[in-house]
Amino acid sequence: MRTYYHPLVQKTKIELERLDKLKHVSWDEWRKFNGEFLPIHTEPKLRRRALKFMDTLVKKLEENNHSIKFEYQRCNIEMYGVLTQINLRQKYFRKRIKDSSGYGTDTYEKSNKLEFQAGSAYFKNWIDRKTKTLEDYLQSIYDYIEKDSKHTAECWERNRIRKEQEEIQRKIEEEKARLEAIENEKLNKLITDANNHNIANIIRTYLKVYKAKFTTSGFLNLEQEEYLKWANKKADEIDPLV
């Protein structure tokens, strides 16, 4: 019976078959693969299982309004706006070997097990076990990614609301400071105007006394008259009410 894969799975299958025929796969080829195709890294003998697993996962995602998204040469599951990097590979087990001198080196032993990884810096993995295959973990994998994505999305939303509230408060404080600055400026001007008005009146009082002193003795000379004109003009310049 023919298997009908999801279009992305079928596309990945064809590309993997093409890469299988190459003697050497360049770095540019891998970059292109990572940015356009599902991350399936297995030998051909495990390929059918891997494709079928991915096919089931991708279809389940779309049934629940989620999707696969490629970003920065990485394949991700997108749920609630959150990206979770994924990878499906053939498991290699690290093995420590010591030579006759006791010096140890690490080697990697290939297995026939499939391993699914979710996450980037701190990823979680699921692997074939003696009593449970990777396919048996599919629902657990889906639930884990959904729960983690939902939690992250909720955190982002709380942060968005917090930042929005902080911005509103910042604008309120900014407006408050602006109004206070206007009030302070008006108050300072009021005090300055009052002081200047008083000074102008003091000058005018002085000038009256000045004029009276010299007019009682006769008359004002030209220099005294010019002085009085200049001084009264300055008093008017100072007085904010004039």
C-alpha angles and dihedrals in degrees: 000000000000118000116225108207127198108268092252091049091048090048090051092048092055092047093049090051089052092050091048089064094055119094091210129020112209125221090249090054091053092047089053091046093049092050098048111023138058112271100250113153110176142115116266092258091064095037098095093054092046093050093048091049092051091045092056092046096048093047091049090052093052092046087060096044095258127119152192115262130186118213131164092354091306131115115227141179109231117210124164090348092304121120121217116187115227137194135180116198146158107262119246118192120214114234126192114218125187123204126216091277091055094251111142129216132182121241129177122232117205118230136188092239127113121225127195120200128194124188134028120239092017108024130180119218139200123198140183111273132192093260101024131048126210089254089062089059096053096101090046090051092050093047092049094051092044093050093046093046093048091050091050092046090051090050090050091049092050089049091048091052091045092051090046091052091046090052091050090049091047090054091047091051090044091052090045091052090047092052091046090051090051091049092049091048091050091047092049090049090049091052091045092048092048092049092047091049090052092047090049090051091047089053092049091049090050092049091052090054090045092052094044092052095055098038092056089058093051122283143335118262122224094263092053092048091051090048092053092049091049094045094048090049090052091048089053091048090053096045110088090201093063 
